[in-house]
Amino acid sequence: MKTVAIHQPGYLPWLGFFKKMMNSDIFVFFDDVQYEKDGWQNRNQVRGPNDTIWLIVPVKAHLDSKINQVEIDNSKNWMNKHKKTLSYNYSKAPYFGECSKIVEYLYGKKHELLIDINIEFIKLVMDYLDIKTKTIFSSELQITKNGSDKILEICKVLNADKYISGTVWAKDHLKVEEFQKANITVEFQEFQHPTYKQIHKGFIPQMSIMDLLFNEGKVSSKQILADAIV
């Protein structure tokens, strides 16, 4: 059985993103769809001592911009700010030294496109956690359909037997009956967020995966993701 998952490449994604990837044979970066303003493509949250902190990449995007076209606004000193925020809030975490290599590499060079830094980070985490899932970009497939029809066509082209879907958009828009006609099983991932050690008091879920990595390190992070219920 070949399992396919499709997801927009976000900035410093959360645990559920990587769980979906781990459960797939092929993970498709949905890069040729419309960019979502104030979504997860250019921002995410990390822990502070008392609350969460937003890390937002400034972008230059139009209403009809596709994700793979969005430019980063490098006139603002955002990279240094993000790096300092991570260092300040996680420097005392057990695995900060080990995982800070990811941060140093990520912010060690200038990226022109949002998708470039997003994919760079995702690949770094995949390497760190030994995630071997094959990845491709939806733009490589050159499918002109939209919405649910586009997702179905991607699955067909990749000879998928099962499609792992999220729930927020899909419950109202995914044409499950069309997948059934194509003999493709749809599995809705309802990620149940695990708890783990956080250096700051009071567990807060749904942070960037960097929160997990800084606090738990490679071995425990892999196990926590593997055991997470969907």
PyRosetta script that sets phi, psi and omega in degrees:
from pyrosetta import init, pose_from_sequence

init()
pose = pose_from_sequence("MKTVAIHQPGYLPWLGFFKKMMNSDIFVFFDDVQYEKDGWQNRNQVRGPNDTIWLIVPVKAHLDSKINQVEIDNSKNWMNKHKKTLSYNYSKAPYFGECSKIVEYLYGKKHELLIDINIEFIKLVMDYLDIKTKTIFSSELQITKNGSDKILEICKVLNADKYISGTVWAKDHLKVEEFQKANITVEFQEFQHPTYKQIHKGFIPQMSIMDLLFNEGKVSSKQILADAIV")
pose.set_psi(1, 133.0)
pose.set_omega(1, 179.3)
pose.set_phi(2, -106.0)
pose.set_psi(2, 121.8)
pose.set_omega(2, -178.0)
pose.set_phi(3, -106.3)
pose.set_psi(3, 129.7)
pose.set_omega(3, -178.7)
pose.set_phi(4, -119.6)
pose.set_psi(4, 139.0)
pose.set_omega(4, 171.3)
pose.set_phi(5, -127.4)
pose.set_psi(5, 149.6)
pose.set_omega(5, -177.1)
pose.set_phi(6, -133.7)
pose.set_psi(6, 131.3)
pose.set_omega(6, -178.4)
pose.set_phi(7, -157.1)
pose.set_psi(7, 145.5)
pose.set_omega(7, 174.0)
pose.set_phi(8, -65.4)
pose.set_psi(8, 137.3)
pose.set_omega(8, 177.6)
pose.set_phi(9, -74.5)
pose.set_psi(9, 113.1)
pose.set_omega(9, -177.8)
pose.set_phi(10, -96.6)
pose.set_psi(10, 173.3)
pose.set_omega(10, 179.4)
pose.set_phi(11, -88.4)
pose.set_psi(11, 121.2)
pose.set_omega(11, -179.6)
pose.set_phi(12, 46.3)
pose.set_psi(12, 58.6)
pose.set_omega(12, -170.3)
pose.set_phi(13, -56.9)
pose.set_psi(13, 163.7)
pose.set_omega(13, -179.0)
pose.set_phi(14, -84.4)
pose.set_psi(14, -179.5)
pose.set_omega(14, -175.5)
pose.set_phi(15, -62.4)
pose.set_psi(15, -39.6)
pose.set_omega(15, -177.0)
pose.set_phi(16, -59.3)
pose.set_psi(16, -33.6)
pose.set_omega(16, 177.7)
pose.set_phi(17, -60.5)
pose.set_psi(17, -47.3)
pose.set_omega(17, -176.7)
pose.set_phi(18, -76.5)
pose.set_psi(18, -27.4)
pose.set_omega(18, 174.2)
pose.set_phi(19, -64.3)
pose.set_psi(19, -43.5)
pose.set_omega(19, 177.7)
pose.set_phi(20, -60.9)
pose.set_psi(20, -41.2)
pose.set_omega(20, 178.4)
pose.set_phi(21, -63.6)
pose.set_psi(21, -44.0)
pose.set_omega(21, -179.3)
pose.set_phi(22, -62.9)
pose.set_psi(22, -29.1)
pose.set_omega(22, -177.5)
pose.set_phi(23, -89.0)
pose.set_psi(23, 5.2)
pose.set_omega(23, -175.8)
pose.set_phi(24, -112.2)
pose.set_psi(24, 153.2)
pose.set_omega(24, 170.1)
pose.set_phi(25, -86.3)
pose.set_psi(25, -37.5)
pose.set_omega(25, 176.5)
pose.set_phi(26, -131.2)
pose.set_psi(26, 128.8)
pose.set_omega(26, 178.3)
pose.set_phi(27, -113.8)
pose.set_psi(27, 122.1)
pose.set_omega(27, -176.3)
pose.set_phi(28, -101.3)
pose.set_psi(28, 122.0)
pose.set_omega(28, 172.9)
pose.set_phi(29, -77.8)
pose.set_psi(29, 113.2)
pose.set_omega(29, -175.9)
pose.set_phi(30, -80.4)
pose.set_psi(30, 80.8)
pose.set_omega(30, -168.7)
pose.set_phi(31, -102.1)
pose.set_psi(31, -10.4)
pose.set_omega(31, -177.7)
pose.set_phi(32, -110.1)
pose.set_psi(32, 37.4)
pose.set_omega(32, 173.5)
pose.set_phi(33, -118.3)
pose.set_psi(33, 168.8)
pose.set_omega(33, -173.2)
pose.set_phi(34, -64.6)
pose.set_psi(34, 136.2)
pose.set_omega(34, 175.7)
pose.set_phi(35, -66.9)
pose.set_psi(35, 138.4)
pose.set_omega(35, -178.8)
pose.set_phi(36, -103.8)
pose.set_psi(36, 112.8)
pose.set_omega(36, 177.7)
pose.set_phi(37, -66.0)
pose.set_psi(37, 138.7)
pose.set_omega(37, -179.1)
pose.set_phi(38, 60.3)
pose.set_psi(38, 27.6)
pose.set_omega(38, 175.5)
pose.set_phi(39, -99.4)
pose.set_psi(39, -152.7)
pose.set_omega(39, -176.1)
pose.set_phi(40, -99.5)
pose.set_psi(40, 0.6)
pose.set_omega(40, -178.6)
pose.set_phi(41, -69.4)
pose.set_psi(41, -29.4)
pose.set_omega(41, -176.7)
pose.set_phi(42, -125.3)
pose.set_psi(42, 16.9)
pose.set_omega(42, -179.7)
pose.set_phi(43, -157.8)
pose.set_psi(43, 158.1)
pose.set_omega(43, 173.3)
pose.set_phi(44, -162.1)
pose.set_psi(44, 175.9)
pose.set_omega(44, -176.3)
pose.set_phi(45, -116.7)
pose.set_psi(45, 146.1)
pose.set_omega(45, 172.5)
pose.set_phi(46, -129.6)
pose.set_psi(46, 169.0)
pose.set_omega(46, -177.9)
pose.set_phi(47, -84.8)
pose.set_psi(47, 141.2)
pose.set_omega(47, 166.7)
pose.set_phi(48, -115.1)
pose.set_psi(48, 179.5)
pose.set_omega(48, -178.0)
pose.set_phi(49, -59.1)
pose.set_psi(49, -34.4)
pose.set_omega(49, -174.7)
pose.set_phi(50, -120.2)
pose.set_psi(50, -17.0)
pose.set_omega(50, -174.4)
pose.set_phi(51, -160.6)
pose.set_psi(51, -168.3)
pose.set_omega(51, 178.3)
pose.set_phi(52, -94.5)
pose.set_psi(52, 158.7)
pose.set_omega(52, -180.0)
pose.set_phi(53, -128.5)
pose.set_psi(53, 130.0)
pose.set_omega(53, 177.9)
pose.set_phi(54, -83.4)
pose.set_psi(54, 133.6)
pose.set_omega(54, 169.4)
pose.set_phi(55, -110.5)
pose.set_psi(55, 114.8)
pose.set_omega(55, -173.5)
pose.set_phi(56, -121.7)
pose.set_psi(56, 126.9)
pose.set_omega(56, 176.1)
pose.set_phi(57, -87.4)
pose.set_psi(57, 119.7)
pose.set_omega(57, 178.5)
pose.set_phi(58, -69.5)
pose.set_psi(58, 134.8)
pose.set_omega(58, -176.4)
pose.set_phi(59, -131.1)
pose.set_psi(59, 162.7)
pose.set_omega(59, 173.4)
pose.set_phi(60, -116.4)
pose.set_psi(60, 98.8)
pose.set_omega(60, -175.0)
pose.set_phi(61, -133.3)
pose.set_psi(61, 146.7)
pose.set_omega(61, 175.3)
pose.set_phi(62, -102.3)
pose.set_psi(62, 168.1)
pose.set_omega(62, -177.0)
pose.set_phi(63, -59.7)
pose.set_psi(63, -32.0)
pose.set_omega(63, -177.0)
pose.set_phi(64, -102.5)
pose.set_psi(64, 14.0)
pose.set_omega(64, -179.7)
pose.set_phi(65, -66.7)
pose.set_psi(65, 136.2)
pose.set_omega(65, 171.4)
pose.set_phi(66, -85.2)
pose.set_psi(66, 156.9)
pose.set_omega(66, -176.3)
pose.set_phi(67, -54.5)
pose.set_psi(67, -41.6)
pose.set_omega(67, -177.0)
pose.set_phi(68, -78.0)
pose.set_psi(68, 5.1)
pose.set_omega(68, 178.2)
pose.set_phi(69, -110.7)
pose.set_psi(69, -9.2)
pose.set_omega(69, -172.6)
pose.set_phi(70, -72.8)
pose.set_psi(70, 124.6)
pose.set_omega(70, 179.8)
pose.set_phi(71, -92.5)
pose.set_psi(71, 147.8)
pose.set_omega(71, 174.9)
pose.set_phi(72, -84.5)
pose.set_psi(72, 139.5)
pose.set_omega(72, 176.3)
pose.set_phi(73, -87.8)
pose.set_psi(73, 89.6)
pose.set_omega(73, -177.2)
pose.set_phi(74, -83.0)
pose.set_psi(74, 8.8)
pose.set_omega(74, 174.1)
pose.set_phi(75, -74.1)
pose.set_psi(75, -14.5)
pose.set_omega(75, 178.8)
pose.set_phi(76, -103.0)
pose.set_psi(76, 144.8)
pose.set_omega(76, -175.5)
pose.set_phi(77, -84.5)
pose.set_psi(77, 55.4)
pose.set_omega(77, -172.8)
pose.set_phi(78, -75.9)
pose.set_psi(78, -34.9)
pose.set_omega(78, -176.9)
pose.set_phi(79, -62.6)
pose.set_psi(79, -45.3)
pose.set_omega(79, 179.2)
pose.set_phi(80, -63.3)
pose.set_psi(80, -37.8)
pose.set_omega(80, 178.9)
pose.set_phi(81, -64.6)
pose.set_psi(81, -45.3)
pose.set_omega(81, 180.0)
pose.set_phi(82, -64.5)
pose.set_psi(82, -42.9)
pose.set_omega(82, 179.9)
pose.set_phi(83, -62.7)
pose.set_psi(83, -43.9)
pose.set_omega(83, 179.4)
pose.set_phi(84, -66.6)
pose.set_psi(84, -37.8)
pose.set_omega(84, 179.2)
pose.set_phi(85, -62.6)
pose.set_psi(85, -45.0)
pose.set_omega(85, 179.0)
pose.set_phi(86, -64.5)
pose.set_psi(86, -42.5)
pose.set_omega(86, 179.9)
pose.set_phi(87, -65.3)
pose.set_psi(87, -45.2)
pose.set_omega(87, -177.2)
pose.set_phi(88, -63.7)
pose.set_psi(88, -41.5)
pose.set_omega(88, -173.4)
pose.set_phi(89, -89.0)
pose.set_psi(89, -15.2)
pose.set_omega(89, -177.0)
pose.set_phi(90, -125.1)
pose.set_psi(90, 4.9)
pose.set_omega(90, -175.4)
pose.set_phi(91, -59.2)
pose.set_psi(91, -25.1)
pose.set_omega(91, -179.6)
pose.set_phi(92, -97.8)
pose.set_psi(92, 4.1)
pose.set_omega(92, 177.6)
pose.set_phi(93, -70.7)
pose.set_psi(93, 148.4)
pose.set_omega(93, -174.3)
pose.set_phi(94, -55.5)
pose.set_psi(94, -34.2)
pose.set_omega(94, -174.4)
pose.set_phi(95, -115.7)
pose.set_psi(95, 24.7)
pose.set_omega(95, 179.3)
pose.set_phi(96, -60.6)
pose.set_psi(96, -46.1)
pose.set_omega(96, -178.5)
pose.set_phi(97, -59.2)
pose.set_psi(97, -43.6)
pose.set_omega(97, -179.1)
pose.set_phi(98, -66.8)
pose.set_psi(98, -46.2)
pose.set_omega(98, -174.3)
pose.set_phi(99, -85.5)
pose.set_psi(99, -13.2)
pose.set_omega(99, 178.5)
pose.set_phi(100, -64.9)
pose.set_psi(100, -16.8)
pose.set_omega(100, 176.4)
pose.set_phi(101, -62.7)
pose.set_psi(101, -35.8)
pose.set_omega(101, 177.1)
pose.set_phi(102, -63.9)
pose.set_psi(102, -44.2)
pose.set_omega(102, -179.5)
pose.set_phi(103, -64.2)
pose.set_psi(103, -46.3)
pose.set_omega(103, -179.0)
pose.set_phi(104, -59.8)
pose.set_psi(104, -43.1)
pose.set_omega(104, -178.4)
pose.set_phi(105, -70.1)
pose.set_psi(105, -42.6)
pose.set_omega(105, -176.4)
pose.set_phi(106, -62.2)
pose.set_psi(106, -44.5)
pose.set_omega(106, -177.0)
pose.set_phi(107, -97.2)
pose.set_psi(107, 11.1)
pose.set_omega(107, -179.4)
pose.set_phi(108, -84.0)
pose.set_psi(108, -6.0)
pose.set_omega(108, 178.0)
pose.set_phi(109, -144.1)
pose.set_psi(109, 158.0)
pose.set_omega(109, -176.2)
pose.set_phi(110, -88.4)
pose.set_psi(110, 132.9)
pose.set_omega(110, 176.8)
pose.set_phi(111, -110.7)
pose.set_psi(111, 139.3)
pose.set_omega(111, -179.7)
pose.set_phi(112, -90.9)
pose.set_psi(112, -35.4)
pose.set_omega(112, -178.2)
pose.set_phi(113, -109.3)
pose.set_psi(113, 143.2)
pose.set_omega(113, 179.8)
pose.set_phi(114, -59.3)
pose.set_psi(114, -41.7)
pose.set_omega(114, -176.9)
pose.set_phi(115, -62.3)
pose.set_psi(115, -29.5)
pose.set_omega(115, -177.9)
pose.set_phi(116, -66.2)
pose.set_psi(116, -45.1)
pose.set_omega(116, -179.8)
pose.set_phi(117, -73.2)
pose.set_psi(117, -32.7)
pose.set_omega(117, 178.0)
pose.set_phi(118, -64.4)
pose.set_psi(118, -46.7)
pose.set_omega(118, 179.5)
pose.set_phi(119, -68.1)
pose.set_psi(119, -37.2)
pose.set_omega(119, 177.5)
pose.set_phi(120, -56.4)
pose.set_psi(120, -48.2)
pose.set_omega(120, -179.3)
pose.set_phi(121, -64.7)
pose.set_psi(121, -46.2)
pose.set_omega(121, -178.9)
pose.set_phi(122, -58.8)
pose.set_psi(122, -42.7)
pose.set_omega(122, 179.5)
pose.set_phi(123, -66.1)
pose.set_psi(123, -37.6)
pose.set_omega(123, 177.6)
pose.set_phi(124, -62.8)
pose.set_psi(124, -42.3)
pose.set_omega(124, 179.1)
pose.set_phi(125, -69.4)
pose.set_psi(125, -39.7)
pose.set_omega(125, 176.9)
pose.set_phi(126, -58.4)
pose.set_psi(126, -44.1)
pose.set_omega(126, 179.6)
pose.set_phi(127, -65.3)
pose.set_psi(127, -42.4)
pose.set_omega(127, -178.1)
pose.set_phi(128, -64.6)
pose.set_psi(128, -39.3)
pose.set_omega(128, -177.2)
pose.set_phi(129, -96.7)
pose.set_psi(129, 6.7)
pose.set_omega(129, 178.1)
pose.set_phi(130, 58.7)
pose.set_psi(130, 41.0)
pose.set_omega(130, 176.1)
pose.set_phi(131, -85.5)
pose.set_psi(131, 117.5)
pose.set_omega(131, -172.6)
pose.set_phi(132, -100.6)
pose.set_psi(132, 5.8)
pose.set_omega(132, -177.8)
pose.set_phi(133, -55.0)
pose.set_psi(133, 136.0)
pose.set_omega(133, 176.4)
pose.set_phi(134, -70.5)
pose.set_psi(134, 136.7)
pose.set_omega(134, 178.4)
pose.set_phi(135, -122.8)
pose.set_psi(135, 144.0)
pose.set_omega(135, 173.9)
pose.set_phi(136, -141.5)
pose.set_psi(136, 168.5)
pose.set_omega(136, 176.9)
pose.set_phi(137, -103.5)
pose.set_psi(137, 138.3)
pose.set_omega(137, 178.7)
pose.set_phi(138, -61.6)
pose.set_psi(138, -30.3)
pose.set_omega(138, 179.6)
pose.set_phi(139, -62.9)
pose.set_psi(139, -25.9)
pose.set_omega(139, 178.7)
pose.set_phi(140, -65.8)
pose.set_psi(140, -25.7)
pose.set_omega(140, -175.0)
pose.set_phi(141, -86.1)
pose.set_psi(141, -15.9)
pose.set_omega(141, 175.8)
pose.set_phi(142, 52.8)
pose.set_psi(142, 50.0)
pose.set_omega(142, 178.4)
pose.set_phi(143, -95.7)
pose.set_psi(143, 125.4)
pose.set_omega(143, -172.6)
pose.set_phi(144, -92.0)
pose.set_psi(144, -6.8)
pose.set_omega(144, 179.8)
pose.set_phi(145, -71.2)
pose.set_psi(145, 169.1)
pose.set_omega(145, -177.5)
pose.set_phi(146, -126.0)
pose.set_psi(146, 163.9)
pose.set_omega(146, 173.1)
pose.set_phi(147, 57.6)
pose.set_psi(147, -138.2)
pose.set_omega(147, -178.4)
pose.set_phi(148, -61.3)
pose.set_psi(148, -35.3)
pose.set_omega(148, -180.0)
pose.set_phi(149, -64.4)
pose.set_psi(149, -36.2)
pose.set_omega(149, 178.7)
pose.set_phi(150, -67.2)
pose.set_psi(150, -44.2)
pose.set_omega(150, 179.4)
pose.set_phi(151, -61.9)
pose.set_psi(151, -43.9)
pose.set_omega(151, 178.5)
pose.set_phi(152, -61.8)
pose.set_psi(152, -42.5)
pose.set_omega(152, -178.9)
pose.set_phi(153, -64.8)
pose.set_psi(153, -38.7)
pose.set_omega(153, 175.8)
pose.set_phi(154, -59.5)
pose.set_psi(154, -45.7)
pose.set_omega(154, 179.6)
pose.set_phi(155, -61.6)
pose.set_psi(155, -40.4)
pose.set_omega(155, 179.0)
pose.set_phi(156, -64.3)
pose.set_psi(156, -46.3)
pose.set_omega(156, -179.1)
pose.set_phi(157, -60.8)
pose.set_psi(157, -34.4)
pose.set_omega(157, -178.5)
pose.set_phi(158, -90.1)
pose.set_psi(158, 5.4)
pose.set_omega(158, 178.9)
pose.set_phi(159, 57.0)
pose.set_psi(159, 43.8)
pose.set_omega(159, -178.7)
pose.set_phi(160, -74.0)
pose.set_psi(160, 142.4)
pose.set_omega(160, 170.7)
pose.set_phi(161, -99.8)
pose.set_psi(161, -25.4)
pose.set_omega(161, -179.9)
pose.set_phi(162, -140.8)
pose.set_psi(162, 140.4)
pose.set_omega(162, 176.5)
pose.set_phi(163, -118.1)
pose.set_psi(163, 124.3)
pose.set_omega(163, 176.0)
pose.set_phi(164, -91.3)
pose.set_psi(164, 119.6)
pose.set_omega(164, -176.6)
pose.set_phi(165, -115.7)
pose.set_psi(165, 151.7)
pose.set_omega(165, 168.6)
pose.set_phi(166, -75.4)
pose.set_psi(166, -171.9)
pose.set_omega(166, -176.6)
pose.set_phi(167, -119.4)
pose.set_psi(167, -29.1)
pose.set_omega(167, -170.9)
pose.set_phi(168, -58.9)
pose.set_psi(168, -53.8)
pose.set_omega(168, -179.8)
pose.set_phi(169, -86.8)
pose.set_psi(169, -39.5)
pose.set_omega(169, -168.1)
pose.set_phi(170, -67.9)
pose.set_psi(170, -34.8)
pose.set_omega(170, -176.6)
pose.set_phi(171, -58.6)
pose.set_psi(171, -29.5)
pose.set_omega(171, -178.6)
pose.set_phi(172, -102.1)
pose.set_psi(172, -19.2)
pose.set_omega(172, -170.8)
pose.set_phi(173, -120.3)
pose.set_psi(173, -22.6)
pose.set_omega(173, -177.1)
pose.set_phi(174, -74.3)
pose.set_psi(174, 127.6)
pose.set_omega(174, -179.6)
pose.set_phi(175, -86.1)
pose.set_psi(175, 79.4)
pose.set_omega(175, -173.4)
pose.set_phi(176, -58.6)
pose.set_psi(176, -35.9)
pose.set_omega(176, -178.5)
pose.set_phi(177, -62.5)
pose.set_psi(177, -31.4)
pose.set_omega(177, 178.1)
pose.set_phi(178, -70.6)
pose.set_psi(178, -34.6)
pose.set_omega(178, 175.7)
pose.set_phi(179, -66.6)
pose.set_psi(179, -40.0)
pose.set_omega(179, 179.1)
pose.set_phi(180, -62.9)
pose.set_psi(180, -40.4)
pose.set_omega(180, 177.7)
pose.set_phi(181, -62.4)
pose.set_psi(181, -30.5)
pose.set_omega(181, 179.9)
pose.set_phi(182, -89.8)
pose.set_psi(182, 8.7)
pose.set_omega(182, -179.3)
pose.set_phi(183, 60.8)
pose.set_psi(183, 37.2)
pose.set_omega(183, 176.1)
pose.set_phi(184, -115.0)
pose.set_psi(184, 120.8)
pose.set_omega(184, 178.9)
pose.set_phi(185, -78.4)
pose.set_psi(185, 134.6)
pose.set_omega(185, 176.4)
pose.set_phi(186, -102.5)
pose.set_psi(186, 124.0)
pose.set_omega(186, 177.2)
pose.set_phi(187, -114.6)
pose.set_psi(187, 117.4)
pose.set_omega(187, 178.9)
pose.set_phi(188, -84.8)
pose.set_psi(188, 122.6)
pose.set_omega(188, 179.1)
pose.set_phi(189, -87.1)
pose.set_psi(189, 108.7)
pose.set_omega(189, 175.2)
pose.set_phi(190, -106.3)
pose.set_psi(190, 84.0)
pose.set_omega(190, -171.9)
pose.set_phi(191, -64.6)
pose.set_psi(191, 122.6)
pose.set_omega(191, 176.2)
pose.set_phi(192, -97.9)
pose.set_psi(192, 107.6)
pose.set_omega(192, -170.0)
pose.set_phi(193, -64.7)
pose.set_psi(193, 123.9)
pose.set_omega(193, 178.0)
pose.set_phi(194, -76.9)
pose.set_psi(194, 157.3)
pose.set_omega(194, 171.5)
pose.set_phi(195, -97.2)
pose.set_psi(195, 151.0)
pose.set_omega(195, 179.4)
pose.set_phi(196, -153.6)
pose.set_psi(196, 176.0)
pose.set_omega(196, -178.9)
pose.set_phi(197, -71.1)
pose.set_psi(197, 127.2)
pose.set_omega(197, 172.0)
pose.set_phi(198, -118.5)
pose.set_psi(198, 139.1)
pose.set_omega(198, -176.7)
pose.set_phi(199, -64.5)
pose.set_psi(199, -30.0)
pose.set_omega(199, 177.9)
pose.set_phi(200, -92.6)
pose.set_psi(200, 144.7)
pose.set_omega(200, -174.3)
pose.set_phi(201, -69.4)
pose.set_psi(201, 146.5)
pose.set_omega(201, 178.2)
pose.set_phi(202, 81.5)
pose.set_psi(202, 100.6)
pose.set_omega(202, -175.3)
pose.set_phi(203, -64.6)
pose.set_psi(203, 131.5)
pose.set_omega(203, 175.4)
pose.set_phi(204, -122.1)
pose.set_psi(204, 121.3)
pose.set_omega(204, -179.1)
pose.set_phi(205, -83.1)
pose.set_psi(205, 176.7)
pose.set_omega(205, 171.6)
pose.set_phi(206, 64.9)
pose.set_psi(206, 31.5)
pose.set_omega(206, 172.9)
pose.set_phi(207, -84.3)
pose.set_psi(207, 169.4)
pose.set_omega(207, 169.3)
pose.set_phi(208, -55.3)
pose.set_psi(208, 150.4)
pose.set_omega(208, 179.0)
pose.set_phi(209, -60.7)
pose.set_psi(209, -17.7)
pose.set_omega(209, 177.0)
pose.set_phi(210, -59.7)
pose.set_psi(210, -31.2)
pose.set_omega(210, 178.3)
pose.set_phi(211, -62.7)
pose.set_psi(211, -44.0)
pose.set_omega(211, 177.5)
pose.set_phi(212, -64.4)
pose.set_psi(212, -46.5)
pose.set_omega(212, -175.7)
pose.set_phi(213, -64.1)
pose.set_psi(213, -45.2)
pose.set_omega(213, 179.2)
pose.set_phi(214, -62.3)
pose.set_psi(214, -36.7)
pose.set_omega(214, -175.4)
pose.set_phi(215, -85.9)
pose.set_psi(215, -31.3)
pose.set_omega(215, -172.2)
pose.set_phi(216, -116.9)
pose.set_psi(216, -20.1)
pose.set_omega(216, 180.0)
pose.set_phi(217, 76.6)
pose.set_psi(217, -177.4)
pose.set_omega(217, -171.8)
pose.set_phi(218, -64.6)
pose.set_psi(218, -55.8)
pose.set_omega(218, -172.4)
pose.set_phi(219, -63.3)
pose.set_psi(219, -50.8)
pose.set_omega(219, -178.7)
pose.set_phi(220, -67.2)
pose.set_psi(220, -37.1)
pose.set_omega(220, 179.7)
pose.set_phi(221, -63.3)
pose.set_psi(221, -42.3)
pose.set_omega(221, 177.9)
pose.set_phi(222, -60.5)
pose.set_psi(222, -42.8)
pose.set_omega(222, -178.0)
pose.set_phi(223, -69.9)
pose.set_psi(223, -40.6)
pose.set_omega(223, 178.8)
pose.set_phi(224, -62.2)
pose.set_psi(224, -43.4)
pose.set_omega(224, 177.5)
pose.set_phi(225, -66.7)
pose.set_psi(225, -41.1)
pose.set_omega(225, -179.5)
pose.set_phi(226, -62.9)
pose.set_psi(226, -36.6)
pose.set_omega(226, -177.1)
pose.set_phi(227, -85.9)
pose.set_psi(227, -11.9)
pose.set_omega(227, -177.5)
pose.set_phi(228, -60.1)
pose.set_psi(228, 137.6)
pose.set_omega(228, -176.9)
pose.set_phi(229, -90.4)
pose.set_psi(229, 137.2)
pose.set_omega(229, 177.1)
pose.set_phi(230, -128.2)
pose.dump_pdb("model.pdb")
